[in-house]
Amino acid sequence: MDIRIGITQVARELAYEVEDDAKSRDALKKNVEAALKGEITTMWITDKKGRDIAIPTAKIAYVEIGSSDAERKIGFGG
């Protein structure tokens, strides 16, 4: 699944591809909720290549969780 994270005062968003299954999706949602509530100070994400990414939760503006197999549009087509 694709994850896009907006960081405050940064023009570019972070984009990662992670394993997509129901257990991973639920765990990620719980992690994001805890981060946005201020219960944790660092949110860790492991991408498909096995890299661990640390994101300071105080700087998160938004998180978008999508499907990696969703139809992707290219260019200006609608």
C-alpha positions as protocol buffer text, in pm:
chain_id: "A"
residue {
  index: 1
  type: MET
  ca { x: 0 y: 0 z: 0 }
}
residue {
  index: 2
  type: ASP
  ca { x: 109 y: 355 z: -56 }
}
residue {
  index: 3
  type: ILE
  ca { x: 151 y: 602 z: 230 }
}
residue {
  index: 4
  type: ARG
  ca { x: 187 y: 976 z: 184 }
}
residue {
  index: 5
  type: ILE
  ca { x: 276 y: 1194 z: 483 }
}
residue {
  index: 6
  type: GLY
  ca { x: 263 y: 1571 z: 484 }
}
residue {
  index: 7
  type: ILE
  ca { x: 510 y: 1746 z: 713 }
}
residue {
  index: 8
  type: THR
  ca { x: 447 y: 2100 z: 839 }
}
residue {
  index: 9
  type: GLN
  ca { x: 667 y: 2370 z: 686 }
}
residue {
  index: 10
  type: VAL
  ca { x: 794 y: 2129 z: 418 }
}
residue {
  index: 11
  type: ALA
  ca { x: 671 y: 2173 z: 62 }
}
residue {
  index: 12
  type: ARG
  ca { x: 723 y: 1812 z: -40 }
}
residue {
  index: 13
  type: GLU
  ca { x: 540 y: 1516 z: 111 }
}
residue {
  index: 14
  type: LEU
  ca { x: 697 y: 1185 z: 210 }
}
residue {
  index: 15
  type: ALA
  ca { x: 582 y: 886 z: 4 }
}
residue {
  index: 16
  type: TYR
  ca { x: 647 y: 521 z: 89 }
}
residue {
  index: 17
  type: GLU
  ca { x: 528 y: 182 z: -27 }
}
residue {
  index: 18
  type: VAL
  ca { x: 473 y: -74 z: 251 }
}
residue {
  index: 19
  type: GLU
  ca { x: 340 y: -430 z: 274 }
}
residue {
  index: 20
  type: ASP
  ca { x: -34 y: -442 z: 213 }
}
residue {
  index: 21
  type: ASP
  ca { x: -242 y: -679 z: 423 }
}
residue {
  index: 22
  type: ALA
  ca { x: -524 y: -626 z: 673 }
}
residue {
  index: 23
  type: LYS
  ca { x: -300 y: -671 z: 977 }
}
residue {
  index: 24
  type: SER
  ca { x: -40 y: -420 z: 850 }
}
residue {
  index: 25
  type: ARG
  ca { x: -308 y: -167 z: 756 }
}
residue {
  index: 26
  type: ASP
  ca { x: -473 y: -185 z: 1100 }
}
residue {
  index: 27
  type: ALA
  ca { x: -139 y: -158 z: 1278 }
}
residue {
  index: 28
  type: LEU
  ca { x: -45 y: 144 z: 1066 }
}
residue {
  index: 29
  type: LYS
  ca { x: -377 y: 316 z: 1138 }
}
residue {
  index: 30
  type: LYS
  ca { x: -332 y: 263 z: 1513 }
}
residue {
  index: 31
  type: ASN
  ca { x: 22 y: 397 z: 1491 }
}
residue {
  index: 32
  type: VAL
  ca { x: -96 y: 707 z: 1300 }
}
residue {
  index: 33
  type: GLU
  ca { x: -379 y: 767 z: 1550 }
}
residue {
  index: 34
  type: ALA
  ca { x: -136 y: 745 z: 1843 }
}
residue {
  index: 35
  type: ALA
  ca { x: 98 y: 987 z: 1665 }
}
residue {
  index: 36
  type: LEU
  ca { x: -174 y: 1242 z: 1594 }
}
residue {
  index: 37
  type: LYS
  ca { x: -305 y: 1221 z: 1951 }
}
residue {
  index: 38
  type: GLY
  ca { x: 45 y: 1293 z: 2082 }
}
residue {
  index: 39
  type: GLU
  ca { x: 78 y: 956 z: 2255 }
}
residue {
  index: 40
  type: ILE
  ca { x: 408 y: 884 z: 2079 }
}
residue {
  index: 41
  type: THR
  ca { x: 682 y: 1126 z: 1971 }
}
residue {
  index: 42
  type: THR
  ca { x: 824 y: 924 z: 1683 }
}
residue {
  index: 43
  type: MET
  ca { x: 630 y: 716 z: 1431 }
}
residue {
  index: 44
  type: TRP
  ca { x: 825 y: 429 z: 1274 }
}
residue {
  index: 45
  type: ILE
  ca { x: 738 y: 288 z: 932 }
}
residue {
  index: 46
  type: THR
  ca { x: 909 y: -4 z: 755 }
}
residue {
  index: 47
  type: ASP
  ca { x: 891 y: 14 z: 377 }
}
residue {
  index: 48
  type: LYS
  ca { x: 883 y: -276 z: 128 }
}
residue {
  index: 49
  type: LYS
  ca { x: 1263 y: -271 z: 98 }
}
residue {
  index: 50
  type: GLY
  ca { x: 1299 y: -324 z: 473 }
}
residue {
  index: 51
  type: ARG
  ca { x: 1414 y: 29 z: 553 }
}
residue {
  index: 52
  type: ASP
  ca { x: 1294 y: 178 z: 883 }
}
residue {
  index: 53
  type: ILE
  ca { x: 1183 y: 540 z: 865 }
}
residue {
  index: 54
  type: ALA
  ca { x: 1139 y: 761 z: 1173 }
}
residue {
  index: 55
  type: ILE
  ca { x: 895 y: 1052 z: 1151 }
}
residue {
  index: 56
  type: PRO
  ca { x: 869 y: 1313 z: 1430 }
}
residue {
  index: 57
  type: THR
  ca { x: 499 y: 1318 z: 1515 }
}
residue {
  index: 58
  type: ALA
  ca { x: 492 y: 1684 z: 1615 }
}
residue {
  index: 59
  type: LYS
  ca { x: 555 y: 1778 z: 1250 }
}
residue {
  index: 60
  type: ILE
  ca { x: 289 y: 1557 z: 1084 }
}
residue {
  index: 61
  type: ALA
  ca { x: 28 y: 1759 z: 894 }
}
residue {
  index: 62
  type: TYR
  ca { x: -162 y: 1467 z: 736 }
}
residue {
  index: 63
  type: VAL
  ca { x: -133 y: 1098 z: 651 }
}
residue {
  index: 64
  type: GLU
  ca { x: -289 y: 938 z: 343 }
}
residue {
  index: 65
  type: ILE
  ca { x: -310 y: 560 z: 326 }
}
residue {
  index: 66
  type: GLY
  ca { x: -394 y: 421 z: -14 }
}
residue {
  index: 67
  type: SER
  ca { x: -376 y: 102 z: -211 }
}
residue {
  index: 68
  type: SER
  ca { x: -72 y: 30 z: -427 }
}
residue {
  index: 69
  type: ASP
  ca { x: -286 y: -150 z: -684 }
}
residue {
  index: 70
  type: ALA
  ca { x: -526 y: 141 z: -732 }
}
residue {
  index: 71
  type: GLU
  ca { x: -554 y: 289 z: -1080 }
}
residue {
  index: 72
  type: ARG
  ca { x: -282 y: 548 z: -1131 }
}
residue {
  index: 73
  type: LYS
  ca { x: -346 y: 846 z: -1354 }
}
residue {
  index: 74
  type: ILE
  ca { x: -70 y: 1011 z: -1551 }
}
residue {
  index: 75
  type: GLY
  ca { x: -69 y: 1361 z: -1692 }
}
residue {
  index: 76
  type: PHE
  ca { x: -368 y: 1593 z: -1705 }
}
residue {
  index: 77
  type: GLY
  ca { x: -629 y: 1329 z: -1787 }
}
residue {
  index: 78
  type: GLY
  ca { x: -928 y: 1304 z: -1555 }
}
